[in-house]
Amino acid sequence: QLQFVESGGGLVQPGGSLRLSCAASGFSLDDYHIGWYRQAPGKERAGVSCMSSSGGTTNYAESVAGRFIISRDNSKNTIYLQMNSLKPEDTAVYYCAAAQDRGWYTGSYYLEYGMDYWGKGIAVTVSS
């Protein structure tokens, strides 16, 4: 059974950093594009960042570009999101996701429309 276990969320002060982790089980991430999404209170879920299955291409939402870094460790079957210079507007539930590589990757598509498989989400609160 395909599952994700997210960790690393919590409360952080503005300007601080957090690293989210998402461990996959039941399948190998090797042949999957990966992504992180978030849903802020009262808003729809939105794409934060995604990465191709090869790891060679990454995409970021404008609001997080230069502050967040997506990465993957296929040997650990784990996805990461390093979040730096956090702002109160980054407060949200964050979801990891994966989409099977069907021979193409378009980051803007995945940021807009999401992926096939989803974690349950983990809360991040940025507040003083």
Disulfide bonds with the S-S distance in Angstrom:
Cys22-Cys96 2.00
